[in-house]
Structure formats: C-alpha cells, structure tokens
C-alpha cells in the first residue's frame, strides 16, 4: 500500500511543471538591404513652333513640367546628388535644352545642338525618399534648326558626393 502511495505521489509530481523563470529573451536580427534607386518618366515631348516676340528668327522658349518626375530612394550613408546628361541625335541643330527642379537653377544639357556633359540637377541628398518636379525648357533658332523630330536621350545618374 505504501508503494502505491509513493507511486501515486511520483505520478502527480511528474504532472506538475517545474518552477521556471518568468522572464525569457530571444534575439531577433532585422536586416535592412541597401537601396539607391532613381526613377524618371520614360518619354516626353516639346514642340517649338512660335517665333519669340521681337525675334522672328528664334523660336519661343517652350516649357514642359513633369510633376513628380524625379524620384529618389536612398538609405546609404553619405550624401548624393543627381546628374543629368543629354545626347541629341539627328541632323545638326541649334537646339538648347535645360532641366531644373523647383528651387534650383536650371542646368544646360544641350547648347547649340551639342550635349554639355553631366550636369548637377539636385543639391545634396542624404538618405531619404525625395520626389521632385522636372522642369524642361527648350528653344532654338529658326534658321539653325531644320524642321523635324529630334530624339534626345537623357541619362540621370545618382552619384556619390
């Protein structure tokens, strides 16, 4: 009988959980991947067709605004800026093209039909998400630019400062 009591007590003791610490910890690692992303609209069109006031041999400046046309995502250390470079294809022209974002001076990308190399569009950008309007202005001289369509490829680059 005593052995039965002892066996019964051992079974009950096994069913009762052992006393444990009420605090537990776990380590969780969160990884953030580096992002440096730049996006712009794929196409745009500007048509020069009206003579500038008092200058019949020059086209009036045409302005194209692409709202939120430049988007930058960046979570890397340090600062960056966006540069733009234009390549104009077609016949020799006298076209001029500038690009700007609000609050910054316009960068001349094409002067007299010739690309001017990479030009800074933005100031310093420090890890963040930024959206800017792109403001384009184009003009040309009437005699220096034959009628026609001219393809202009603009390459935007996010560069380290």
N, C-alpha and C positions, 0 to 999 in steps of 0.2 A: 504494500500500500504506500509505504513511504517512497518507494521508487516511482510509483505512479505520480505522486505529488511532485516529486523532483522533475520528472519528465514533463509534466504539465507546466511547471514553472519555467522550464527551459524553452518550451514552445512559445509561451506568452512573451518571454523576454526577447526572443528572436523576432517576434512580430512588432515590437516597439522599436521605432527608429532610434538610432544612436543620437545623442545630443551633438549638434553641429553648430558651426559659426554662422550667425545670421547675416553676415556680410560676405559677398563674393565679388570678385572682379574678373573682367575679361578684357583683353586688349584687342582693339579693332583698328586696322590700318585703313585709312582713307587715302586713295591715290588720286591726284589731280594731274591730268595729262597737259602738257604744254600746248597752247593754241596761239597761232599767229595767222589770222585769216583776214583776207581783204576781198571785198566784192564790189563790183560796179555793174551798171547796165550793159547789156551786150551791144545795143545799137542806138543810134541817134541820127537825126538829120537836120541840117541847117541849109536853107536856100537863100542865096544872095540874088536879089532881083531889082532893087530900087536904088537909084542914084542918091548919094549923100547930098544933103542940102548945100547948095553953093559949090559943089564939086561933082559935076556931071561925069567926070572920068573915074570916079571912085564909087564903089558900092557902099550903101549904108551899112553900118555895123549891125549884125543880127545876133541876138542873144537867145540862148537856149538854156533853160533851167531844168535840171533833172532832180526833182525833190527826193531827198534821202538816197541820192545816187551813189554815195561812197559810204560803205560800212566796214568798220574795222573791229575785230575781236582780238584781244591781246592779253594774255596773263603771264607774260615772260618778264623777268626782271630787266630794269633799264628802260630807256626811252627810245622811241622810234619815230619816224616820220614817213609820209607817203610822198613818193616822187612820181611824176608822170613824164612820159616821153612819147612824142608823136612821130609817126612815119607816114608821109603823104605819098601816094602812088598815083601815077597818071602823067599827063603832059606837064612840062614846066609851067608853073603858075606864079602868081603874085599874091597868093592867099596868105593871110595872117590868122592865127588861131591862138586864143588864150583860154586858160582854165583857172577857175578860182573856187574857193569855198567861202561862205559868208564870214566877214570879219578879217579876211586875209587879202593881201594884194594879189592880183592875177599873175599867173606865170605864163610867159610867152612860150608856147610849144612849137609854133611854126611862124616864121618871119620871112616874107617874100617867097613863100613856097618851100623853104628849107627848114627841116627839123632843127631844133635848138638843143637837142640832147636832154638828159634827165633834168627836170626842174622840180623843186620842192613845192608841194601843194599845201601841205599842213605844217604846223609847227610841231613841237614835241608832243608825242602821245605816250602816256605812261599807262601801263597795264589796266585796260578798261574796255568797255564797249562804246564806240563812237559812231555816230551817224551824221553825215554832212550832205548838204545840197551841193551838186556840181553845177557851176555856172560857166557856160561856154560863150565866147564871143568870137565871131568870125567877120572878116572884111577882106576886100581885095580891090585892086584897081581894075577898071573895066578893060582897058587895052592889054593889061598884063596877064589876064586870066581868061583863056578861051572858054566859051560856054561848054558845059558838060558836067558829068558827075565825077567826083574825085573821092577815092577811098582814103580814109585817114584812120590808121590803126593807132590806138593809144594804149601804151603799156603802163600800168600802175604797179609800183613796187613798194613794199613795206620794208624800209631799210633801218638798220641799227644806227643810232646816233653816235 
